[in-house]
Amino acid sequence: MSSLANIYRAHGSHEKAIELGSRGLEIIERVCGPEDAATLRMMVAFAEILHDAGRRQSACDLMELCVARSLERLGPRHHKIKERQQLAKVWRKELLDSGKGKDGTDADGEAHDVTDEKLY
């Protein structure tokens, strides 16, 4: 489902990409668990879809949740941790530079916070 969502993303069909990405993440999280490597990869992919669709707050929150879960699951020395941390940091800076802080709203007007609640 991630591949199909990315095809829609590449063609600019953001709402369809979000729909498929969200559904795919829900399924993989239910089947594999929230800290499984496949779930973490899907979280990154879905965060990228959200970011490209202009839902930067949701994307940043999801990426920060992914970083927290990755640290628990993979440990701080795993090669993916630094990459995910950097992406979350860059996205958070974008939000701050645009005048939206931790409790900002994204393009759809929804406020989000980083917790283990569903962000998708």
C-alpha positions in Angstrom: 0.0 0.0 0.0 3.0 2.3 0.7 4.1 2.0 -2.9 0.7 2.9 -4.3 0.5 5.8 -1.9 3.9 7.0 -3.1 2.7 6.8 -6.8 -0.3 9.0 -5.9 2.1 11.3 -4.0 4.4 11.6 -7.0 1.5 12.5 -9.3 0.2 15.2 -6.9 -2.9 13.3 -5.7 -2.2 14.1 -2.1 -5.5 13.3 -0.6 -5.5 9.8 -2.2 -1.9 9.3 -1.1 -2.9 10.3 2.5 -5.8 8.0 2.5 -3.8 5.0 1.4 -0.8 5.9 3.5 -2.9 6.2 6.6 -4.7 2.9 5.9 -1.4 1.1 5.2 0.1 2.4 8.5 -2.9 1.4 10.5 -2.7 -2.1 9.0 1.0 -2.7 9.4 0.9 -1.3 13.0 -1.9 -3.6 13.9 -0.3 -6.7 12.3 3.4 -6.0 13.2 3.2 -3.8 16.3 4.0 -0.2 16.9 7.7 -0.6 17.3 8.4 -3.1 14.5 10.9 -2.0 11.9 8.4 -2.3 9.1 6.0 0.0 11.1 8.8 2.5 11.6 9.6 2.5 7.9 5.9 3.0 7.1 5.8 5.9 9.6 8.6 7.6 7.8 7.0 7.1 4.4 3.6 8.4 5.6 5.2 11.4 7.3 6.8 12.3 3.9 3.4 12.0 2.2 1.9 14.3 4.8 4.8 16.8 4.5 4.5 16.9 0.7 0.7 17.5 1.0 1.4 20.6 3.2 0.4 18.9 6.4 3.7 19.8 8.0 2.6 19.8 11.6 1.2 16.3 11.3 4.3 15.2 9.4 6.6 16.6 12.0 4.6 15.1 14.9 4.6 11.7 13.2 8.3 11.8 12.5 9.1 12.7 16.1 6.9 9.8 17.3 8.8 7.6 14.9 12.1 8.8 16.3 11.0 8.1 19.9 9.8 4.6 18.9 13.0 4.0 16.9 15.2 4.9 19.8 13.3 2.4 22.0 13.4 -0.3 19.4 16.7 0.2 17.7 18.8 2.1 20.2 20.7 5.4 19.7 23.5 3.9 17.6 21.4 2.5 14.9 22.2 4.1 11.5 18.5 5.1 10.9 18.2 7.1 14.1 20.4 10.1 13.0 18.6 10.3 9.7 15.1 10.3 11.3 16.2 12.8 14.0 17.6 15.2 11.4 14.5 15.0 9.2 12.3 15.7 12.3 14.6 18.6 13.3 14.5 20.2 9.8 10.7 19.9 9.7 10.3 21.4 13.2 12.5 24.3 12.2 10.3 24.9 9.1 7.3 25.1 11.4 9.0 27.5 13.8 10.2 29.6 10.9 6.7 29.8 9.5 5.4 31.0 12.8 3.9 27.7 13.9 5.3 26.2 17.1 4.8 22.9 18.8 1.1 23.6 19.2 0.7 25.1 15.7 -1.9 24.0 13.1 -1.2 22.5 9.8 -2.8 23.2 6.4 -6.1 21.5 7.4 -6.4 23.7 10.5 -6.0 20.8 13.0 -3.8 21.2 16.1 -1.6 18.3 16.9 0.7 17.3 19.7 3.3 14.5 19.9 1.9 11.6 21.8 1.3 7.9 21.2 -2.2 8.8 20.1 -3.0 8.2 16.4 -1.8 11.1 14.2 -3.0 9.6 11.0 
